[in-house]
Amino acid sequence: MPRIEEEILEEVELKEPELYRVILHNDDYTTMEFVIDVLRSIFHKSTREAEEIMWTVHEKGQAVCGVYTYEIAETKVEQVKLKARQNGFPLLATLEADE
């Protein structure tokens, strides 16, 4: 007869948390310098990484800034929204499931 502890251990299955991409979207008003500042301050990118992502946003209309768990991704999106609003820019960040 199996022991209770063994039965519990067999039933527990740990899953990796779902991940989400944070995406910055291009607009005609937000300056390139501000986008670089957002990427450095909120996403902790190096200046070089920030410039590369900024150019991708500019040329392709959007770019992934990072991949995070839902709560962290949601927080980053809100931080971008707040910083943009405080500086008078319409910069948009969204999140989507990372597949």
C-alpha positions in Angstrom: 0.0 0.0 0.0 1.6 3.4 -1.1 2.2 6.0 1.5 0.4 9.3 1.3 3.6 11.3 0.8 4.5 9.2 -2.3 1.0 9.7 -3.8 1.3 13.5 -3.3 4.7 13.6 -4.9 3.5 11.7 -7.9 0.6 14.1 -8.5 2.6 17.3 -8.3 3.7 18.5 -11.7 5.6 21.8 -11.9 5.0 23.8 -15.1 7.2 26.6 -16.3 5.3 30.0 -16.1 3.9 31.3 -19.4 6.0 34.0 -20.9 4.9 37.2 -22.6 6.6 39.5 -25.1 6.5 43.2 -24.5 6.3 45.0 -27.8 7.0 48.7 -28.5 5.0 50.2 -31.4 6.1 53.0 -33.7 4.3 56.3 -33.9 5.0 59.7 -35.6 5.5 61.7 -32.4 7.7 59.9 -30.0 11.4 60.8 -30.4 14.0 58.2 -31.0 15.9 59.6 -28.0 12.9 58.9 -25.8 12.5 55.4 -27.1 16.2 54.7 -26.3 15.7 56.2 -22.8 12.7 53.9 -22.2 14.6 50.9 -23.4 17.6 51.7 -21.2 15.6 52.7 -18.0 12.7 50.3 -18.1 14.1 47.3 -20.0 17.7 47.7 -18.8 19.1 47.5 -22.3 22.6 48.7 -23.2 22.8 51.8 -25.4 23.7 49.6 -28.3 20.8 47.2 -27.7 18.4 50.1 -27.2 19.5 51.7 -30.5 19.0 48.4 -32.4 15.5 47.9 -31.0 14.6 51.6 -31.6 15.6 51.2 -35.3 13.6 48.0 -35.6 10.6 49.8 -34.1 11.2 52.7 -36.5 11.7 50.6 -39.7 9.3 47.7 -39.0 6.6 49.4 -36.9 7.2 47.4 -33.8 9.8 45.4 -31.9 10.0 43.0 -29.0 11.7 44.6 -26.0 11.8 41.5 -23.8 10.1 38.3 -22.7 8.8 38.1 -19.2 6.3 36.3 -17.0 2.8 37.9 -17.2 3.1 40.1 -14.1 6.5 41.5 -15.0 5.4 42.1 -18.6 2.2 43.8 -17.5 4.3 46.0 -15.1 6.7 47.0 -17.9 3.8 47.9 -20.2 2.4 50.2 -17.5 5.8 51.7 -16.8 6.1 52.6 -20.5 2.6 54.1 -20.5 3.3 56.2 -17.4 6.7 57.5 -18.5 5.4 58.3 -22.0 2.4 60.2 -20.6 4.6 62.1 -18.2 6.8 63.2 -21.1 3.9 64.0 -23.5 4.5 61.1 -25.9 1.9 58.6 -27.2 4.4 55.6 -27.1 2.5 52.4 -27.0 3.7 49.1 -25.4 1.7 45.9 -25.5 2.1 42.3 -24.4 1.4 39.1 -26.2 1.9 35.4 -25.3 5.3 34.1 -26.3 4.7 31.0 -28.3 
